[in-house]
Amino acid sequence: MSGALDIGPLDPAERMALRARVDALVARAYGLGAGDLDILFADFTLDAVPAKHRAAVRTEFGRLTA
């Protein structure tokens, strides 16, 4: 076997980055555009989807669609 996997808890920054990437990948898989993300986020309170996470998803989505 080549390479090793690190197993254990993620630090909060890495966890947030991975969650944003997954959310952006799902949005892309559904064929959503950047404007659709705004509509989707409008359905959730800031307590449910904080502004920081929304920004991270938009950034990641931009990277995926560039």
PDBQT receptor file of N, H, CA, C and O in Angstrom, charges set to zero:
ATOM      1  N   MET A   1       0.849  -1.166   0.000  1.00  0.00    +0.000 N 
ATOM      2  CA  MET A   1       0.000   0.000   0.000  1.00  0.00    +0.000 C 
ATOM      3  C   MET A   1       0.896   1.230   0.000  1.00  0.00    +0.000 C 
ATOM      4  O   MET A   1       1.822   1.331   0.804  1.00  0.00    +0.000 OA
ATOM      5  N   SER A   2       0.620   2.156  -0.896  1.00  0.00    +0.000 N 
ATOM      6  H   SER A   2      -0.132   2.074  -1.549  1.00  0.00    +0.000 HD
ATOM      7  CA  SER A   2       1.442   3.361  -0.954  1.00  0.00    +0.000 C 
ATOM      8  C   SER A   2       0.719   4.533  -0.315  1.00  0.00    +0.000 C 
ATOM      9  O   SER A   2      -0.437   4.804  -0.641  1.00  0.00    +0.000 OA
ATOM     10  N   GLY A   3       1.384   5.222   0.584  1.00  0.00    +0.000 N 
ATOM     11  H   GLY A   3       2.323   5.002   0.848  1.00  0.00    +0.000 HD
ATOM     12  CA  GLY A   3       0.795   6.388   1.238  1.00  0.00    +0.000 C 
ATOM     13  C   GLY A   3       0.025   6.001   2.480  1.00  0.00    +0.000 C 
ATOM     14  O   GLY A   3      -0.404   4.859   2.646  1.00  0.00    +0.000 OA
ATOM     15  N   ALA A   4      -0.137   6.968   3.332  1.00  0.00    +0.000 N 
ATOM     16  H   ALA A   4       0.211   7.896   3.196  1.00  0.00    +0.000 HD
ATOM     17  CA  ALA A   4      -0.858   6.733   4.576  1.00  0.00    +0.000 C 
ATOM     18  C   ALA A   4      -1.982   7.737   4.714  1.00  0.00    +0.000 C 
ATOM     19  O   ALA A   4      -1.899   8.855   4.204  1.00  0.00    +0.000 OA
ATOM     20  N   LEU A   5      -3.009   7.340   5.391  1.00  0.00    +0.000 N 
ATOM     21  H   LEU A   5      -3.076   6.433   5.806  1.00  0.00    +0.000 HD
ATOM     22  CA  LEU A   5      -4.138   8.222   5.669  1.00  0.00    +0.000 C 
ATOM     23  C   LEU A   5      -4.043   8.718   7.096  1.00  0.00    +0.000 C 
ATOM     24  O   LEU A   5      -3.759   7.953   8.018  1.00  0.00    +0.000 OA
ATOM     25  N   ASP A   6      -4.284  10.002   7.265  1.00  0.00    +0.000 N 
ATOM     26  H   ASP A   6      -4.515  10.623   6.516  1.00  0.00    +0.000 HD
ATOM     27  CA  ASP A   6      -4.395  10.542   8.608  1.00  0.00    +0.000 C 
ATOM     28  C   ASP A   6      -5.822  10.317   9.072  1.00  0.00    +0.000 C 
ATOM     29  O   ASP A   6      -6.770  10.727   8.402  1.00  0.00    +0.000 OA
ATOM     30  N   ILE A   7      -5.973   9.681  10.195  1.00  0.00    +0.000 N 
ATOM     31  H   ILE A   7      -5.203   9.348  10.739  1.00  0.00    +0.000 HD
ATOM     32  CA  ILE A   7      -7.298   9.394  10.726  1.00  0.00    +0.000 C 
ATOM     33  C   ILE A   7      -7.435  10.123  12.047  1.00  0.00    +0.000 C 
ATOM     34  O   ILE A   7      -6.555  10.060  12.906  1.00  0.00    +0.000 OA
ATOM     35  N   GLY A   8      -8.541  10.809  12.192  1.00  0.00    +0.000 N 
ATOM     36  H   GLY A   8      -9.256  10.860  11.495  1.00  0.00    +0.000 HD
ATOM     37  CA  GLY A   8      -8.780  11.525  13.430  1.00  0.00    +0.000 C 
ATOM     38  C   GLY A   8      -9.665  12.719  13.173  1.00  0.00    +0.000 C 
ATOM     39  O   GLY A   8     -10.120  12.933  12.049  1.00  0.00    +0.000 OA
ATOM     40  N   PRO A   9      -9.908  13.488  14.196  1.00  0.00    +0.000 N 
ATOM     41  CA  PRO A   9     -10.790  14.642  14.037  1.00  0.00    +0.000 C 
ATOM     42  C   PRO A   9     -10.154  15.716  13.156  1.00  0.00    +0.000 C 
ATOM     43  O   PRO A   9      -8.934  15.874  13.119  1.00  0.00    +0.000 OA
ATOM     44  N   LEU A  10     -11.009  16.442  12.455  1.00  0.00    +0.000 N 
ATOM     45  H   LEU A  10     -12.000  16.314  12.485  1.00  0.00    +0.000 HD
ATOM     46  CA  LEU A  10     -10.557  17.558  11.628  1.00  0.00    +0.000 C 
ATOM     47  C   LEU A  10     -10.532  18.826  12.460  1.00  0.00    +0.000 C 
ATOM     48  O   LEU A  10     -11.343  18.997  13.370  1.00  0.00    +0.000 OA
ATOM     49  N   ASP A  11      -9.600  19.712  12.145  1.00  0.00    +0.000 N 
ATOM     50  H   ASP A  11      -8.942  19.573  11.405  1.00  0.00    +0.000 HD
ATOM     51  CA  ASP A  11      -9.649  20.995  12.823  1.00  0.00    +0.000 C 
ATOM     52  C   ASP A  11     -10.818  21.786  12.223  1.00  0.00    +0.000 C 
ATOM     53  O   ASP A  11     -11.230  21.507  11.097  1.00  0.00    +0.000 OA
ATOM     54  N   PRO A  12     -11.350  22.755  12.948  1.00  0.00    +0.000 N 
ATOM     55  CA  PRO A  12     -12.552  23.477  12.493  1.00  0.00    +0.000 C 
ATOM     56  C   PRO A  12     -12.420  24.123  11.113  1.00  0.00    +0.000 C 
ATOM     57  O   PRO A  12     -13.380  24.120  10.343  1.00  0.00    +0.000 OA
ATOM     58  N   ALA A  13     -11.261  24.669  10.791  1.00  0.00    +0.000 N 
ATOM     59  H   ALA A  13     -10.481  24.671  11.417  1.00  0.00    +0.000 HD
ATOM     60  CA  ALA A  13     -11.077  25.317   9.489  1.00  0.00    +0.000 C 
ATOM     61  C   ALA A  13     -11.130  24.296   8.355  1.00  0.00    +0.000 C 
ATOM     62  O   ALA A  13     -11.751  24.538   7.320  1.00  0.00    +0.000 OA
ATOM     63  N   GLU A  14     -10.477  23.156   8.557  1.00  0.00    +0.000 N 
ATOM     64  H   GLU A  14      -9.973  22.959   9.398  1.00  0.00    +0.000 HD
ATOM     65  CA  GLU A  14     -10.485  22.113   7.533  1.00  0.00    +0.000 C 
ATOM     66  C   GLU A  14     -11.892  21.536   7.370  1.00  0.00    +0.000 C 
ATOM     67  O   GLU A  14     -12.328  21.257   6.253  1.00  0.00    +0.000 OA
ATOM     68  N   ARG A  15     -12.585  21.361   8.469  1.00  0.00    +0.000 N 
ATOM     69  H   ARG A  15     -12.231  21.588   9.376  1.00  0.00    +0.000 HD
ATOM     70  CA  ARG A  15     -13.955  20.848   8.424  1.00  0.00    +0.000 C 
ATOM     71  C   ARG A  15     -14.861  21.795   7.632  1.00  0.00    +0.000 C 
ATOM     72  O   ARG A  15     -15.654  21.350   6.803  1.00  0.00    +0.000 OA
ATOM     73  N   MET A  16     -14.740  23.110   7.893  1.00  0.00    +0.000 N 
ATOM     74  H   MET A  16     -14.095  23.471   8.567  1.00  0.00    +0.000 HD
ATOM     75  CA  MET A  16     -15.562  24.079   7.182  1.00  0.00    +0.000 C 
ATOM     76  C   MET A  16     -15.239  24.097   5.690  1.00  0.00    +0.000 C 
ATOM     77  O   MET A  16     -16.142  24.179   4.857  1.00  0.00    +0.000 OA
ATOM     78  N   ALA A  17     -13.962  24.021   5.356  1.00  0.00    +0.000 N 
ATOM     79  H   ALA A  17     -13.228  23.954   6.032  1.00  0.00    +0.000 HD
ATOM     80  CA  ALA A  17     -13.551  24.016   3.945  1.00  0.00    +0.000 C 
ATOM     81  C   ALA A  17     -14.094  22.792   3.220  1.00  0.00    +0.000 C 
ATOM     82  O   ALA A  17     -14.575  22.901   2.092  1.00  0.00    +0.000 OA
ATOM     83  N   LEU A  18     -14.022  21.634   3.857  1.00  0.00    +0.000 N 
ATOM     84  H   LEU A  18     -13.631  21.545   4.773  1.00  0.00    +0.000 HD
ATOM     85  CA  LEU A  18     -14.530  20.415   3.228  1.00  0.00    +0.000 C 
ATOM     86  C   LEU A  18     -16.052  20.445   3.089  1.00  0.00    +0.000 C 
ATOM     87  O   LEU A  18     -16.595  19.992   2.082  1.00  0.00    +0.000 OA
ATOM     88  N   ARG A  19     -16.728  20.974   4.089  1.00  0.00    +0.000 N 
ATOM     89  H   ARG A  19     -16.287  21.342   4.907  1.00  0.00    +0.000 HD
ATOM     90  CA  ARG A  19     -18.185  21.078   4.014  1.00  0.00    +0.000 C 
ATOM     91  C   ARG A  19     -18.602  22.024   2.886  1.00  0.00    +0.000 C 
ATOM     92  O   ARG A  19     -19.548  21.740   2.151  1.00  0.00    +0.000 OA
ATOM     93  N   ALA A  20     -17.900  23.139   2.752  1.00  0.00    +0.000 N 
ATOM     94  H   ALA A  20     -17.132  23.370   3.349  1.00  0.00    +0.000 HD
ATOM     95  CA  ALA A  20     -18.194  24.081   1.674  1.00  0.00    +0.000 C 
ATOM     96  C   ALA A  20     -17.944  23.441   0.318  1.00  0.00    +0.000 C 
ATOM     97  O   ALA A  20     -18.705  23.659  -0.624  1.00  0.00    +0.000 OA
ATOM     98  N   ARG A  21     -16.887  22.656   0.217  1.00  0.00    +0.000 N 
ATOM     99  H   ARG A  21     -16.269  22.479   0.982  1.00  0.00    +0.000 HD
ATOM    100  CA  ARG A  21     -16.581  21.976  -1.058  1.00  0.00    +0.000 C 
ATOM    101  C   ARG A  21     -17.680  20.981  -1.416  1.00  0.00    +0.000 C 
ATOM    102  O   ARG A  21     -18.117  20.927  -2.565  1.00  0.00    +0.000 OA
ATOM    103  N   VAL A  22     -18.125  20.204  -0.451  1.00  0.00    +0.000 N 
ATOM    104  H   VAL A  22     -17.771  20.249   0.483  1.00  0.00    +0.000 HD
ATOM    105  CA  VAL A  22     -19.203  19.240  -0.696  1.00  0.00    +0.000 C 
ATOM    106  C   VAL A  22     -20.477  19.969  -1.129  1.00  0.00    +0.000 C 
ATOM    107  O   VAL A  22     -21.130  19.563  -2.090  1.00  0.00    +0.000 OA
ATOM    108  N   ASP A  23     -20.827  21.039  -0.424  1.00  0.00    +0.000 N 
ATOM    109  H   ASP A  23     -20.296  21.369   0.356  1.00  0.00    +0.000 HD
ATOM    110  CA  ASP A  23     -22.027  21.796  -0.785  1.00  0.00    +0.000 C 
ATOM    111  C   ASP A  23     -21.916  22.365  -2.200  1.00  0.00    +0.000 C 
ATOM    112  O   ASP A  23     -22.888  22.342  -2.954  1.00  0.00    +0.000 OA
ATOM    113  N   ALA A  24     -20.744  22.872  -2.560  1.00  0.00    +0.000 N 
ATOM    114  H   ALA A  24     -19.954  22.890  -1.947  1.00  0.00    +0.000 HD
ATOM    115  CA  ALA A  24     -20.542  23.410  -3.909  1.00  0.00    +0.000 C 
ATOM    116  C   ALA A  24     -20.609  22.310  -4.958  1.00  0.00    +0.000 C 
ATOM    117  O   ALA A  24     -21.179  22.509  -6.030  1.00  0.00    +0.000 OA
ATOM    118  N   LEU A  25     -20.036  21.159  -4.662  1.00  0.00    +0.000 N 
ATOM    119  H   LEU A  25     -19.572  20.997  -3.791  1.00  0.00    +0.000 HD
ATOM    120  CA  LEU A  25     -20.093  20.029  -5.601  1.00  0.00    +0.000 C 
ATOM    121  C   LEU A  25     -21.528  19.554  -5.819  1.00  0.00    +0.000 C 
ATOM    122  O   LEU A  25     -21.915  19.236  -6.944  1.00  0.00    +0.000 OA
ATOM    123  N   VAL A  26     -22.308  19.506  -4.757  1.00  0.00    +0.000 N 
ATOM    124  H   VAL A  26     -21.994  19.764  -3.844  1.00  0.00    +0.000 HD
ATOM    125  CA  VAL A  26     -23.709  19.099  -4.874  1.00  0.00    +0.000 C 
ATOM    126  C   VAL A  26     -24.483  20.117  -5.702  1.00  0.00    +0.000 C 
ATOM    127  O   VAL A  26     -25.274  19.738  -6.566  1.00  0.00    +0.000 OA
ATOM    128  N   ALA A  27     -24.264  21.397  -5.449  1.00  0.00    +0.000 N 
ATOM    129  H   ALA A  27     -23.621  21.705  -4.747  1.00  0.00    +0.000 HD
ATOM    130  CA  ALA A  27     -24.944  22.437  -6.225  1.00  0.00    +0.000 C 
ATOM    131  C   ALA A  27     -24.597  22.315  -7.701  1.00  0.00    +0.000 C 
ATOM    132  O   ALA A  27     -25.471  22.436  -8.560  1.00  0.00    +0.000 OA
ATOM    133  N   ARG A  28     -23.341  22.080  -7.995  1.00  0.00    +0.000 N 
ATOM    134  H   ARG A  28     -22.631  21.982  -7.297  1.00  0.00    +0.000 HD
ATOM    135  CA  ARG A  28     -22.916  21.917  -9.395  1.00  0.00    +0.000 C 
ATOM    136  C   ARG A  28     -23.539  20.662 -10.009  1.00  0.00    +0.000 C 
ATOM    137  O   ARG A  28     -23.984  20.684 -11.157  1.00  0.00    +0.000 OA
ATOM    138  N   ALA A  29     -23.568  19.580  -9.250  1.00  0.00    +0.000 N 
ATOM    139  H   ALA A  29     -23.207  19.562  -8.318  1.00  0.00    +0.000 HD
ATOM    140  CA  ALA A  29     -24.150  18.329  -9.763  1.00  0.00    +0.000 C 
ATOM    141  C   ALA A  29     -25.629  18.497 -10.102  1.00  0.00    +0.000 C 
ATOM    142  O   ALA A  29     -26.136  17.851 -11.019  1.00  0.00    +0.000 OA
ATOM    143  N   TYR A  30     -26.312  19.354  -9.370  1.00  0.00    +0.000 N 
ATOM    144  H   TYR A  30     -25.901  19.879  -8.625  1.00  0.00    +0.000 HD
ATOM    145  CA  TYR A  30     -27.722  19.626  -9.642  1.00  0.00    +0.000 C 
ATOM    146  C   TYR A  30     -27.897  20.645 -10.766  1.00  0.00    +0.000 C 
ATOM    147  O   TYR A  30     -29.024  20.963 -11.145  1.00  0.00    +0.000 OA
ATOM    148  N   GLY A  31     -26.792  21.153 -11.299  1.00  0.00    +0.000 N 
ATOM    149  H   GLY A  31     -25.876  20.894 -10.991  1.00  0.00    +0.000 HD
ATOM    150  CA  GLY A  31     -26.864  22.095 -12.395  1.00  0.00    +0.000 C 
ATOM    151  C   GLY A  31     -27.221  23.512 -11.980  1.00  0.00    +0.000 C 
ATOM    152  O   GLY A  31     -27.699  24.298 -12.798  1.00  0.00    +0.000 OA
ATOM    153  N   LEU A  32     -26.992  23.845 -10.713  1.00  0.00    +0.000 N 
ATOM    154  H   LEU A  32     -26.604  23.207 -10.048  1.00  0.00    +0.000 HD
ATOM    155  CA  LEU A  32     -27.306  25.187 -10.234  1.00  0.00    +0.000 C 
ATOM    156  C   LEU A  32     -26.257  26.186 -10.699  1.00  0.00    +0.000 C 
ATOM    157  O   LEU A  32     -25.106  25.831 -10.952  1.00  0.00    +0.000 OA
ATOM    158  N   GLY A  33     -26.677  27.436 -10.807  1.00  0.00    +0.000 N 
ATOM    159  H   GLY A  33     -27.612  27.724 -10.602  1.00  0.00    +0.000 HD
ATOM    160  CA  GLY A  33     -25.771  28.532 -11.107  1.00  0.00    +0.000 C 
ATOM    161  C   GLY A  33     -25.544  29.355  -9.858  1.00  0.00    +0.000 C 
ATOM    162  O   GLY A  33     -26.141  29.093  -8.813  1.00  0.00    +0.000 OA
ATOM    163  N   ALA A  34     -24.673  30.360  -9.967  1.00  0.00    +0.000 N 
ATOM    164  H   ALA A  34     -24.187  30.572 -10.815  1.00  0.00    +0.000 HD
ATOM    165  CA  ALA A  34     -24.352  31.204  -8.812  1.00  0.00    +0.000 C 
ATOM    166  C   ALA A  34     -25.601  31.901  -8.279  1.00  0.00    +0.000 C 
ATOM    167  O   ALA A  34     -25.770  32.018  -7.065  1.00  0.00    +0.000 OA
ATOM    168  N   GLY A  35     -26.476  32.362  -9.167  1.00  0.00    +0.000 N 
ATOM    169  H   GLY A  35     -26.339  32.267 -10.153  1.00  0.00    +0.000 HD
ATOM    170  CA  GLY A  35     -27.713  33.010  -8.728  1.00  0.00    +0.000 C 
ATOM    171  C   GLY A  35     -28.638  32.054  -8.005  1.00  0.00    +0.000 C 
ATOM    172  O   GLY A  35     -29.372  32.450  -7.099  1.00  0.00    +0.000 OA
ATOM    173  N   ASP A  36     -28.603  30.800  -8.406  1.00  0.00    +0.000 N 
ATOM    174  H   ASP A  36     -28.008  30.478  -9.142  1.00  0.00    +0.000 HD
ATOM    175  CA  ASP A  36     -29.423  29.793  -7.739  1.00  0.00    +0.000 C 
ATOM    176  C   ASP A  36     -28.980  29.586  -6.294  1.00  0.00    +0.000 C 
ATOM    177  O   ASP A  36     -29.800  29.288  -5.426  1.00  0.00    +0.000 OA
ATOM    178  N   LEU A  37     -27.682  29.744  -6.038  1.00  0.00    +0.000 N 
ATOM    179  H   LEU A  37     -27.016  29.986  -6.744  1.00  0.00    +0.000 HD
ATOM    180  CA  LEU A  37     -27.198  29.622  -4.663  1.00  0.00    +0.000 C 
ATOM    181  C   LEU A  37     -27.827  30.693  -3.784  1.00  0.00    +0.000 C 
ATOM    182  O   LEU A  37     -28.203  30.425  -2.643  1.00  0.00    +0.000 OA
ATOM    183  N   ASP A  38     -27.939  31.907  -4.318  1.00  0.00    +0.000 N 
ATOM    184  H   ASP A  38     -27.633  32.124  -5.245  1.00  0.00    +0.000 HD
ATOM    185  CA  ASP A  38     -28.557  32.988  -3.546  1.00  0.00    +0.000 C 
ATOM    186  C   ASP A  38     -30.008  32.661  -3.209  1.00  0.00    +0.000 C 
ATOM    187  O   ASP A  38     -30.463  32.901  -2.090  1.00  0.00    +0.000 OA
ATOM    188  N   ILE A  39     -30.723  32.118  -4.177  1.00  0.00    +0.000 N 
ATOM    189  H   ILE A  39     -30.353  31.923  -5.085  1.00  0.00    +0.000 HD
ATOM    190  CA  ILE A  39     -32.119  31.730  -3.943  1.00  0.00    +0.000 C 
ATOM    191  C   ILE A  39     -32.187  30.614  -2.894  1.00  0.00    +0.000 C 
ATOM    192  O   ILE A  39     -33.029  30.645  -1.997  1.00  0.00    +0.000 OA
ATOM    193  N   LEU A  40     -31.313  29.654  -3.017  1.00  0.00    +0.000 N 
ATOM    194  H   LEU A  40     -30.629  29.628  -3.746  1.00  0.00    +0.000 HD
ATOM    195  CA  LEU A  40     -31.269  28.544  -2.070  1.00  0.00    +0.000 C 
ATOM    196  C   LEU A  40     -30.953  29.038  -0.657  1.00  0.00    +0.000 C 
ATOM    197  O   LEU A  40     -31.620  28.652   0.303  1.00  0.00    +0.000 OA
ATOM    198  N   PHE A  41     -29.943  29.886  -0.536  1.00  0.00    +0.000 N 
ATOM    199  H   PHE A  41     -29.401  30.199  -1.316  1.00  0.00    +0.000 HD
ATOM    200  CA  PHE A  41     -29.563  30.401   0.782  1.00  0.00    +0.000 C 
ATOM    201  C   PHE A  41     -30.666  31.264   1.393  1.00  0.00    +0.000 C 
ATOM    202  O   PHE A  41     -30.784  31.336   2.616  1.00  0.00    +0.000 OA
ATOM    203  N   ALA A  42     -31.467  31.914   0.565  1.00  0.00    +0.000 N 
ATOM    204  H   ALA A  42     -31.371  31.855  -0.429  1.00  0.00    +0.000 HD
ATOM    205  CA  ALA A  42     -32.549  32.761   1.073  1.00  0.00    +0.000 C 
ATOM    206  C   ALA A  42     -33.598  31.949   1.834  1.00  0.00    +0.000 C 
ATOM    207  O   ALA A  42     -34.342  32.500   2.647  1.00  0.00    +0.000 OA
ATOM    208  N   ASP A  43     -33.658  30.647   1.573  1.00  0.00    +0.000 N 
ATOM    209  H   ASP A  43     -33.054  30.200   0.913  1.00  0.00    +0.000 HD
ATOM    210  CA  ASP A  43     -34.611  29.782   2.261  1.00  0.00    +0.000 C 
ATOM    211  C   ASP A  43     -34.161  29.401   3.675  1.00  0.00    +0.000 C 
ATOM    212  O   ASP A  43     -34.930  28.800   4.425  1.00  0.00    +0.000 OA
ATOM    213  N   PHE A  44     -32.937  29.743   4.042  1.00  0.00    +0.000 N 
ATOM    214  H   PHE A  44     -32.312  30.232   3.433  1.00  0.00    +0.000 HD
ATOM    215  CA  PHE A  44     -32.391  29.361   5.337  1.00  0.00    +0.000 C 
ATOM    216  C   PHE A  44     -32.022  30.591   6.145  1.00  0.00    +0.000 C 
ATOM    217  O   PHE A  44     -31.558  31.586   5.588  1.00  0.00    +0.000 OA
ATOM    218  N   THR A  45     -32.222  30.532   7.448  1.00  0.00    +0.000 N 
ATOM    219  H   THR A  45     -32.598  29.724   7.901  1.00  0.00    +0.000 HD
ATOM    220  CA  THR A  45     -31.804  31.620   8.326  1.00  0.00    +0.000 C 
ATOM    221  C   THR A  45     -30.280  31.626   8.446  1.00  0.00    +0.000 C 
ATOM    222  O   THR A  45     -29.615  30.648   8.105  1.00  0.00    +0.000 OA
ATOM    223  N   LEU A  46     -29.751  32.720   8.926  1.00  0.00    +0.000 N 
ATOM    224  H   LEU A  46     -30.292  33.514   9.203  1.00  0.00    +0.000 HD
ATOM    225  CA  LEU A  46     -28.301  32.799   9.141  1.00  0.00    +0.000 C 
ATOM    226  C   LEU A  46     -27.855  31.882  10.278  1.00  0.00    +0.000 C 
ATOM    227  O   LEU A  46     -26.684  31.511  10.357  1.00  0.00    +0.000 OA
ATOM    228  N   ASP A  47     -28.785  31.520  11.153  1.00  0.00    +0.000 N 
ATOM    229  H   ASP A  47     -29.736  31.822  11.089  1.00  0.00    +0.000 HD
ATOM    230  CA  ASP A  47     -28.444  30.539  12.191  1.00  0.00    +0.000 C 
ATOM    231  C   ASP A  47     -28.246  29.154  11.575  1.00  0.00    +0.000 C 
ATOM    232  O   ASP A  47     -27.384  28.390  12.010  1.00  0.00    +0.000 OA
ATOM    233  N   ALA A  48     -29.049  28.840  10.560  1.00  0.00    +0.000 N 
ATOM    234  H   ALA A  48     -29.749  29.461  10.206  1.00  0.00    +0.000 HD
ATOM    235  CA  ALA A  48     -28.962  27.527   9.913  1.00  0.00    +0.000 C 
ATOM    236  C   ALA A  48     -27.757  27.444   8.972  1.00  0.00    +0.000 C 
ATOM    237  O   ALA A  48     -27.047  26.438   8.938  1.00  0.00    +0.000 OA
ATOM    238  N   VAL A  49     -27.542  28.508   8.216  1.00  0.00    +0.000 N 
ATOM    239  H   VAL A  49     -28.118  29.325   8.243  1.00  0.00    +0.000 HD
ATOM    240  CA  VAL A  49     -26.417  28.561   7.278  1.00  0.00    +0.000 C 
ATOM    241  C   VAL A  49     -25.738  29.920   7.474  1.00  0.00    +0.000 C 
ATOM    242  O   VAL A  49     -26.151  30.910   6.870  1.00  0.00    +0.000 OA
ATOM    243  N   PRO A  50     -24.711  29.974   8.306  1.00  0.00    +0.000 N 
ATOM    244  CA  PRO A  50     -24.059  31.248   8.615  1.00  0.00    +0.000 C 
ATOM    245  C   PRO A  50     -23.442  31.920   7.381  1.00  0.00    +0.000 C 
ATOM    246  O   PRO A  50     -23.094  31.262   6.401  1.00  0.00    +0.000 OA
ATOM    247  N   ALA A  51     -23.320  33.232   7.460  1.00  0.00    +0.000 N 
ATOM    248  H   ALA A  51     -23.603  33.767   8.256  1.00  0.00    +0.000 HD
ATOM    249  CA  ALA A  51     -22.772  34.023   6.352  1.00  0.00    +0.000 C 
ATOM    250  C   ALA A  51     -21.383  33.529   5.942  1.00  0.00    +0.000 C 
ATOM    251  O   ALA A  51     -21.053  33.523   4.756  1.00  0.00    +0.000 OA
ATOM    252  N   LYS A  52     -20.579  33.120   6.907  1.00  0.00    +0.000 N 
ATOM    253  H   LYS A  52     -20.847  33.126   7.871  1.00  0.00    +0.000 HD
ATOM    254  CA  LYS A  52     -19.226  32.635   6.610  1.00  0.00    +0.000 C 
ATOM    255  C   LYS A  52     -19.274  31.367   5.748  1.00  0.00    +0.000 C 
ATOM    256  O   LYS A  52     -18.465  31.200   4.836  1.00  0.00    +0.000 OA
ATOM    257  N   HIS A  53     -20.221  30.486   6.043  1.00  0.00    +0.000 N 
ATOM    258  H   HIS A  53     -20.879  30.622   6.783  1.00  0.00    +0.000 HD
ATOM    259  CA  HIS A  53     -20.349  29.261   5.245  1.00  0.00    +0.000 C 
ATOM    260  C   HIS A  53     -20.876  29.591   3.849  1.00  0.00    +0.000 C 
ATOM    261  O   HIS A  53     -20.412  29.022   2.861  1.00  0.00    +0.000 OA
ATOM    262  N   ARG A  54     -21.830  30.495   3.763  1.00  0.00    +0.000 N 
ATOM    263  H   ARG A  54     -22.207  30.957   4.565  1.00  0.00    +0.000 HD
ATOM    264  CA  ARG A  54     -22.358  30.904   2.456  1.00  0.00    +0.000 C 
ATOM    265  C   ARG A  54     -21.236  31.442   1.578  1.00  0.00    +0.000 C 
ATOM    266  O   ARG A  54     -21.136  31.099   0.401  1.00  0.00    +0.000 OA
ATOM    267  N   ALA A  55     -20.394  32.289   2.164  1.00  0.00    +0.000 N 
ATOM    268  H   ALA A  55     -20.475  32.568   3.121  1.00  0.00    +0.000 HD
ATOM    269  CA  ALA A  55     -19.276  32.866   1.412  1.00  0.00    +0.000 C 
ATOM    270  C   ALA A  55     -18.294  31.778   0.967  1.00  0.00    +0.000 C 
ATOM    271  O   ALA A  55     -17.786  31.814  -0.154  1.00  0.00    +0.000 OA
ATOM    272  N   ALA A  56     -18.034  30.826   1.841  1.00  0.00    +0.000 N 
ATOM    273  H   ALA A  56     -18.446  30.797   2.751  1.00  0.00    +0.000 HD
ATOM    274  CA  ALA A  56     -17.112  29.736   1.501  1.00  0.00    +0.000 C 
ATOM    275  C   ALA A  56     -17.682  28.876   0.379  1.00  0.00    +0.000 C 
ATOM    276  O   ALA A  56     -16.940  28.452  -0.507  1.00  0.00    +0.000 OA
ATOM    277  N   VAL A  57     -18.986  28.611   0.404  1.00  0.00    +0.000 N 
ATOM    278  H   VAL A  57     -19.588  28.955   1.125  1.00  0.00    +0.000 HD
ATOM    279  CA  VAL A  57     -19.615  27.821  -0.663  1.00  0.00    +0.000 C 
ATOM    280  C   VAL A  57     -19.553  28.591  -1.980  1.00  0.00    +0.000 C 
ATOM    281  O   VAL A  57     -19.229  28.019  -3.021  1.00  0.00    +0.000 OA
ATOM    282  N   ARG A  58     -19.864  29.884  -1.936  1.00  0.00    +0.000 N 
ATOM    283  H   ARG A  58     -20.128  30.348  -1.090  1.00  0.00    +0.000 HD
ATOM    284  CA  ARG A  58     -19.800  30.696  -3.162  1.00  0.00    +0.000 C 
ATOM    285  C   ARG A  58     -18.378  30.700  -3.735  1.00  0.00    +0.000 C 
ATOM    286  O   ARG A  58     -18.194  30.577  -4.946  1.00  0.00    +0.000 OA
ATOM    287  N   THR A  59     -17.393  30.839  -2.878  1.00  0.00    +0.000 N 
ATOM    288  H   THR A  59     -17.542  30.939  -1.895  1.00  0.00    +0.000 HD
ATOM    289  CA  THR A  59     -15.992  30.837  -3.339  1.00  0.00    +0.000 C 
ATOM    290  C   THR A  59     -15.652  29.511  -3.979  1.00  0.00    +0.000 C 
ATOM    291  O   THR A  59     -15.090  29.472  -5.074  1.00  0.00    +0.000 OA
ATOM    292  N   GLU A  60     -15.986  28.429  -3.308  1.00  0.00    +0.000 N 
ATOM    293  H   GLU A  60     -16.442  28.462  -2.419  1.00  0.00    +0.000 HD
ATOM    294  CA  GLU A  60     -15.688  27.088  -3.841  1.00  0.00    +0.000 C 
ATOM    295  C   GLU A  60     -16.454  26.832  -5.127  1.00  0.00    +0.000 C 
ATOM    296  O   GLU A  60     -15.913  26.246  -6.065  1.00  0.00    +0.000 OA
ATOM    297  N   PHE A  61     -17.700  27.262  -5.181  1.00  0.00    +0.000 N 
ATOM    298  H   PHE A  61     -18.140  27.738  -4.419  1.00  0.00    +0.000 HD
ATOM    299  CA  PHE A  61     -18.521  27.099  -6.383  1.00  0.00    +0.000 C 
ATOM    300  C   PHE A  61     -17.874  27.859  -7.548  1.00  0.00    +0.000 C 
ATOM    301  O   PHE A  61     -17.835  27.364  -8.674  1.00  0.00    +0.000 OA
ATOM    302  N   GLY A  62     -17.375  29.050  -7.269  1.00  0.00    +0.000 N 
ATOM    303  H   GLY A  62     -17.407  29.452  -6.354  1.00  0.00    +0.000 HD
ATOM    304  CA  GLY A  62     -16.681  29.824  -8.296  1.00  0.00    +0.000 C 
ATOM    305  C   GLY A  62     -15.457  29.101  -8.825  1.00  0.00    +0.000 C 
ATOM    306  O   GLY A  62     -15.188  29.133 -10.025  1.00  0.00    +0.000 OA
ATOM    307  N   ARG A  63     -14.721  28.456  -7.953  1.00  0.00    +0.000 N 
ATOM    308  H   ARG A  63     -14.939  28.430  -6.977  1.00  0.00    +0.000 HD
ATOM    309  CA  ARG A  63     -13.554  27.677  -8.385  1.00  0.00    +0.000 C 
ATOM    310  C   ARG A  63     -13.952  26.503  -9.265  1.00  0.00    +0.000 C 
ATOM    311  O   ARG A  63     -13.272  26.187 -10.241  1.00  0.00    +0.000 OA
ATOM    312  N   LEU A  64     -15.049  25.866  -8.916  1.00  0.00    +0.000 N 
ATOM    313  H   LEU A  64     -15.601  26.123  -8.123  1.00  0.00    +0.000 HD
ATOM    314  CA  LEU A  64     -15.500  24.699  -9.676  1.00  0.00    +0.000 C 
ATOM    315  C   LEU A  64     -16.043  25.072 -11.059  1.00  0.00    +0.000 C 
ATOM    316  O   LEU A  64     -15.934  24.293 -12.006  1.00  0.00    +0.000 OA
ATOM    317  N   THR A  65     -16.616  26.244 -11.165  1.00  0.00    +0.000 N 
ATOM    318  H   THR A  65     -16.705  26.877 -10.396  1.00  0.00    +0.000 HD
ATOM    319  CA  THR A  65     -17.254  26.633 -12.411  1.00  0.00    +0.000 C 
ATOM    320  C   THR A  65     -16.382  27.534 -13.275  1.00  0.00    +0.000 C 
ATOM    321  O   THR A  65     -16.795  27.933 -14.364  1.00  0.00    +0.000 OA
ATOM    322  N   ALA A  66     -15.189  27.856 -12.807  1.00  0.00    +0.000 N 
ATOM    323  H   ALA A  66     -14.853  27.532 -11.923  1.00  0.00    +0.000 HD
ATOM    324  CA  ALA A  66     -14.286  28.727 -13.569  1.00  0.00    +0.000 C 
ATOM    325  C   ALA A  66     -13.595  27.962 -14.686  1.00  0.00    +0.000 C 
ATOM    326  O   ALA A  66     -12.800  28.539 -15.428  1.00  0.00    +0.000 OA
TER     327      ALA A  66
